[in-house]
Amino acid sequence: MWTRDLPAQPALTDSGEAEWLLSFDFDGTLWSRDASPGISAGFFDLMRCWRSCCGVRWGINTGRSLNYLLEEFNRVAPFSPDFIVTCERYVYRADEDGVLRPDMERNTACRHAHEEVFRLHHLRLEDFFVELRRCYPASRWSRDAEDPYSIEVEHMPDLDLFSPLVAGVLKDCPELSVQRAGPYLRFCHTSYNKGTSLRHIAGAWGIPEERIAILGDGHNDLDAFRLHPGALCACPCNADAEIKIFLRERGGYVSPYAEHEGVMDILETHVAPLLRPGNGEG
């Protein structure tokens, strides 16, 4: 299930140890829906340079499924990232040949954890969806085999309206949580999110928190920001208000530019200085 339709183009395979880790949300951060191309060509030039001279490893940490991500990414990318996280929880890393491979041990554990949490709480979740459709008939319930308890709404503010219903489901269920991105909300296991996925990847490469940069714009990026307080955390100006408030209160950076232009601003003004010789020592 995790090996279908991986990127045809490999990741870069420059020699050298991984020294820095850059994590990018996709929609509204690295990729701009209304721009052409959706990702700045200068971004890939920068990743190519930094990877070879600074030991940077970079990747996409998204709520999208793999196929949905690659629909857009493969159109514009000259090479693959060093890692991908899909659905906020499934991890892929490039091997020595630059081929992205699923992290089978982690992904299998993740799948089993979700099967168990949904087995334990399926009656509660089923009741929730019945009540949700009664109160908000325009909401749509996704029944994907890998993501059986997911909601899509027509208008994003609707998610705020039924947050009390969601809170009722989560009450007294510490192993159950939700991820929210745009008009989508999914129920999931508390131990698997963008933050824990990034921690797993950083650990595999032996990269400390102070050498991580995290860029995102949505609610589901909060787990990564919270779990890595020592990382450089930043967002473009189109980020959710909640994200901008969170970062400003904790010393993060909010770019004055939107989406992929904001990404380039963050990289050039805040990440590049860290990569200069002598920075990040120790």
C-alpha positions in Angstrom: 0.0 0.0 0.0 3.0 2.4 0.5 4.9 1.5 -2.6 2.6 2.6 -5.3 3.4 5.5 -7.6 6.5 6.8 -5.8 8.2 9.7 -7.6 9.9 8.5 -10.9 12.8 10.9 -10.4 15.2 10.0 -7.6 16.4 12.3 -4.9 19.9 13.8 -5.1 22.7 11.5 -3.9 25.6 13.9 -3.1 28.1 12.4 -0.7 28.4 13.6 2.8 26.6 13.3 6.1 23.2 14.7 6.9 23.8 17.9 8.9 20.5 19.9 8.7 16.9 19.0 8.2 14.3 21.2 6.4 10.7 20.2 6.6 8.1 21.9 4.4 4.3 21.7 4.4 3.0 21.4 0.9 -0.3 23.2 0.2 -0.1 26.9 0.9 3.5 26.7 1.9 5.9 25.0 -0.6 3.3 24.8 -3.3 1.0 27.7 -4.5 -2.1 26.6 -6.2 -2.5 29.8 -8.2 1.1 30.2 -9.3 2.9 28.7 -12.3 5.0 26.8 -11.6 3.5 25.9 -8.2 7.0 25.7 -6.7 9.7 28.3 -7.3 12.5 27.0 -9.6 14.8 28.9 -7.3 13.8 26.6 -4.5 15.2 23.5 -6.3 18.4 25.4 -7.1 18.8 26.2 -3.4 18.2 22.6 -2.3 20.7 21.3 -4.8 23.3 23.7 -3.6 22.7 23.3 0.1 22.5 19.6 0.0 26.0 19.3 -1.6 27.7 22.1 0.4 25.9 22.1 3.8 24.7 18.6 4.3 21.0 19.7 4.1 18.3 17.1 3.8 14.9 18.3 2.9 11.4 16.9 2.6 7.6 17.4 2.4 5.5 16.9 5.5 1.9 16.9 4.4 -1.6 15.8 5.2 -2.1 14.8 1.6 -2.1 11.1 0.6 0.9 10.0 -1.5 -1.0 9.9 -4.9 -2.6 13.2 -4.2 0.7 14.8 -3.4 2.5 13.4 -6.5 -0.2 14.7 -8.8 1.2 18.2 -8.3 4.8 17.5 -7.2 5.8 15.4 -10.2 4.8 18.1 -12.6 7.3 20.6 -11.4 10.1 18.8 -9.5 13.4 18.0 -11.2 14.3 15.6 -8.3 12.6 14.1 -5.3 12.9 15.2 -1.7 15.0 13.2 0.8 11.9 12.3 2.7 8.1 12.5 2.5 5.5 12.3 5.2 2.0 11.7 4.0 -1.3 11.8 5.9 0.8 13.4 8.6 2.0 9.9 9.6 3.4 7.7 6.8 7.2 8.1 6.3 9.3 7.6 3.2 13.1 8.2 3.0 15.5 8.1 0.1 17.9 5.2 0.0 21.6 5.5 -1.1 20.5 5.5 -4.7 18.0 8.3 -4.1 15.0 6.1 -4.4 12.2 6.9 -1.9 11.3 3.8 0.1 8.6 3.4 2.7 9.8 3.1 6.3 8.1 -0.3 6.6 8.7 -0.8 10.4 7.3 2.6 11.4 4.5 2.6 8.8 3.3 -0.9 9.8 3.3 0.1 13.5 1.4 3.2 12.6 -1.2 1.2 10.6 -1.7 -1.3 13.5 -2.0 1.5 16.0 -4.8 3.1 13.9 -6.6 -0.2 13.4 -6.6 -0.7 17.2 -7.7 2.8 18.1 -10.5 2.7 15.5 -11.5 -0.8 16.8 -11.8 0.5 20.3 -13.7 3.7 19.4 -15.6 2.9 16.3 -19.0 3.1 18.0 -18.3 6.5 19.4 -17.0 7.6 16.0 -20.0 6.2 14.1 -22.4 8.0 16.5 -20.4 11.2 15.9 -20.8 11.0 12.2 -24.5 10.3 12.4 -24.9 13.4 14.6 -22.7 15.5 12.4 -24.7 14.7 9.2 -27.9 15.5 11.1 -26.6 18.9 12.2 -24.4 19.7 9.1 -25.8 17.7 6.2 -23.3 19.4 3.7 -20.4 17.7 5.5 -18.9 14.7 3.7 -17.6 11.5 5.4 -14.6 9.9 3.7 -14.5 6.1 4.0 -11.0 5.4 2.6 -9.6 2.1 3.8 -6.5 3.8 5.1 -8.3 6.8 6.5 -11.9 5.7 7.5 -12.8 8.5 9.8 -12.2 11.7 7.8 -14.4 14.7 7.1 -14.6 17.2 4.2 -16.6 20.4 4.5 -17.6 22.8 1.8 -16.6 25.9 3.9 -13.6 25.8 6.2 -15.3 27.8 9.0 -17.8 24.9 9.3 -15.0 23.0 11.1 -15.1 25.6 13.9 -18.8 25.2 14.2 -18.8 21.5 15.0 -15.6 21.5 17.2 -17.8 20.9 20.3 -19.0 17.7 18.7 -15.4 16.7 18.1 -14.4 17.6 21.6 -17.1 15.2 22.9 -15.6 12.4 20.9 -12.1 13.0 22.2 -13.2 13.3 25.8 -11.7 10.5 27.9 -9.9 9.1 24.8 -6.2 10.1 25.2 -5.1 7.9 22.4 -7.5 9.5 19.9 -6.9 12.9 18.3 -7.7 14.9 15.2 -5.7 16.5 12.4 -7.1 19.5 10.5 -5.9 20.9 7.2 -8.0 23.3 5.2 -11.5 21.9 4.8 -10.4 18.4 6.0 -10.4 16.8 9.4 -9.3 13.3 10.2 -9.4 11.3 13.3 -6.1 9.5 14.1 -3.9 8.0 16.8 -2.3 10.7 19.1 1.2 9.2 18.7 1.3 9.8 14.9 1.4 13.3 13.5 3.7 15.7 11.7 5.7 16.3 14.8 6.4 12.6 15.7 7.0 11.8 12.1 9.7 14.5 11.8 11.2 13.4 15.1 11.5 9.9 13.7 13.2 11.1 10.5 15.6 13.4 12.4 16.5 10.5 14.7 17.2 8.2 11.8 19.8 10.8 10.4 21.1 11.8 13.8 20.1 15.4 13.3 19.6 17.4 16.6 16.6 19.7 17.0 18.6 22.9 16.7 19.5 21.9 13.2 15.9 21.5 12.0 13.8 24.1 10.2 10.0 23.6 10.0 7.9 25.6 7.6 4.1 25.3 7.6 0.9 27.3 7.4 -2.0 25.1 8.8 -3.4 23.7 12.0 -1.8 20.3 11.4 1.6 21.9 11.5 1.2 22.8 15.2 2.3 19.3 16.3 5.6 19.8 14.6 6.1 23.3 16.0 5.2 22.2 19.5 7.3 19.0 19.5 10.4 20.8 18.3 10.7 24.1 20.3 14.4 24.3 19.6 13.9 24.2 15.8 13.6 27.2 13.5 9.8 27.4 13.1 8.3 29.7 10.4 5.3 30.3 8.2 4.3 32.4 5.2 1.9 35.3 5.8 -1.1 33.3 4.4 -0.9 30.9 7.4 -3.9 30.4 9.7 -4.2 33.1 12.3 -3.7 30.5 15.0 -0.3 29.6 13.5 0.9 33.2 13.3 -0.1 33.9 16.9 1.6 30.7 18.1 4.9 31.5 16.3 5.0 35.1 17.3 4.5 34.2 20.9 7.3 31.7 20.8 10.0 33.5 18.8 9.2 32.0 15.4 9.2 33.9 12.1 6.2 35.0 10.1 7.2 36.0 6.6 5.6 39.1 5.0 5.2 37.1 1.8 2.7 34.4 1.0 3.1 30.7 0.0 6.2 29.8 -2.0 7.4 33.4 -2.0 7.3 33.3 1.8 9.2 30.0 1.7 12.0 31.6 -0.3 12.1 34.6 2.1 12.4 32.3 5.1 15.1 30.3 3.5 17.1 33.3 2.4 16.7 35.5 5.5 16.6 32.9 8.3 17.9 29.5 7.2 20.8 30.6 5.1 22.6 32.5 7.9 22.4 29.3 10.0 24.2 27.3 7.3 27.3 29.6 7.2 30.5 28.0 8.5 30.7 28.0 12.3 26.9 28.1 12.8 25.1 25.2 14.5 28.4 23.9 16.0 28.1 21.6 19.0 
